Amino acid sequence: MKLQSGLGNHLESEALPGVLPVGQNSPQQVARGLYAEQLNGTAFTAPRHRNLKTWLYKIRPSVVQGAFVETGHATWITDPGQGNFIRTPEALRFQPFPHASSSKDFLESLFTYAMNGSPFNHTGCALHLYAFNRSMDRKHLYNADAEMMIVPESGTLVVRTELGVLEVGPRWIAVMPRGMKFRVDLAPGSSTARGYVCENFGAPFQLPELGPIGANGLANPSDFEVPQASFEQVSGEHELFARYQGSLWRTVLEASPLDTVAWRGNYVPYRYDLGRFNTINTVSFDHPDPSIFTVMTSPSAVPGTANIDFVIFPPRWMVAEHTFRPPYYHRNVMNEFMGLITGKYDAKEEGFLPGGASLHNAFTGHGPDADAFRKATDASAKLEPVRYENTLAFMWESQYPFWPSEQAMKRTDLLDRDYRKCWEGLKPGLEK
């Protein structure tokens, strides 16, 4: 699998030599009888530094397809008008999403946990888990509502896109741009896969500004990887599913839509190894705000306030002196959905497991459980430098309140109804 590097770069790639036009994008005749097709991720008149587009040179243009028929999806729900969401200020925790017990592919297994905003006006996001045991094979998907960030927790995925192939497993992420056709298959050696998906209805993810951190740190643009061109020339019936206005639509194709022989542009799928994140932390005292762990952000119209941030809590050194080292107790104007990829999160001794999730909406108090607090405040323990190993948690944080889905709240195998008990051991300060 050959890859290119660089987030936001203008790249080009051809699977067959001599296919890319020279000096123009849409010549009278494209080499090898291919069709030139532009995929735009922003309006034509978006500022140059924000303008996203890619030219594709395809065996068949996208207009060659049958009529779309609305099919719906029982568990992938992003239309707030359906009334399948609950408003609650409660702190919520969910047990690990069960692995697939019957034959399912990635698309079939998507299960909505929460959402905010709307796919109709391109604000907010929707958050899902997946658990599948079968490749999509001749089924393909594009999402007209949102870009999709995939965060595997177990199992390795082969994501085949119009621009090429990306392989992603735990500790990696993959991002599919809005409108990009793709399918998700199981990699050789993986019989099942489970993980998290964020549908970002707002501005595309980008790297956060570094401010006083300086020119380097956090996620480096050169560590993001983009596929090289590869194409399928596979005839016979293929299905194409479109996510459009909160519903799922299906049409039939006469061949695979992943038939782009060459391409050039900056509107591309990409992957990122979370192990390459350059973690910033204190070397003196106090616990810095979790914004220092931001990998990517989808900005809003309010400066410094994200439509959604993607934040990780990776392996790292903790050296803070005379400091309470776990995340501090807090109430936040932002809304936080957390997941766990591996190991244990340092604010929870028990109950928060890989494949699970938690949700704390605006100004809902949350923080370390009673056991984590006792360990962190034990006066007999020396505050020596400690290496946090075998851990990787993440957070999607948004300015908009999350509405948990009824289907997640009513699943007795998912909702942890005893979540609040983890704080019952916290005694009043004057009574200690």
Secondary structure by P-SEA (a helix, b strand, c coil): ccccccccccccccccccccccccccccccccbbbbbbbbccccccccccbbbbbbbcccccccccbbbbbcccccccccccccbbbbcccccccccccccccccccccccccccccccccccccccbbbbbccccccbbbbbccbbbbbbbcccccccccccbbbbbcccbbbbbcccccbbbbbccccccccbbbbbccccccccccccccccccccccccbbbbcbbbbbcccbbbbbbbcccbbbbbccccccccccccccccccccccccccbbbbbcccccccccccccccccccccccccbbbbbbcbbbbbccccccccccccccbbbbbbbcccccccccccccccccccccccccccccaaaaaaaacccccccccccccbbbbbbcccbbbbbbccccccccccccccccccccccccccc
